[in-house]
Amino acid sequence: MSKKKSEELQEDPLAWLESDDPFGLNEPIELVPFVCTECKQIDEVPAYIIGEFMVDKRPGEPVILECPYCNGEMFEAKKDPSE
């Protein structure tokens, strides 16, 4: 560590927390709409949650979630029905 950097840390070790958004909390969250096959309710799910479910899936295999309204199966809502 440079001498200047170590001096800054000794003065105020928490100074880096005063930056605009050090943890990325103000970044927008990408939401993906999912639709239930039974009750037709739409629920927006954060993209990082979908990424967690895709870990053990094969490429192209859809993520299936449980509907929070009726406990049915939810699939990603497509803009074009032919997809």
Summary of the structure (lengths in Angstrom):
residues: 83
radius of gyration: 21.4
end to end distance: 53.2
largest distance: 63.9
contacts: 156
relative contact order: 0.17
helix: 24%
strand: 20%
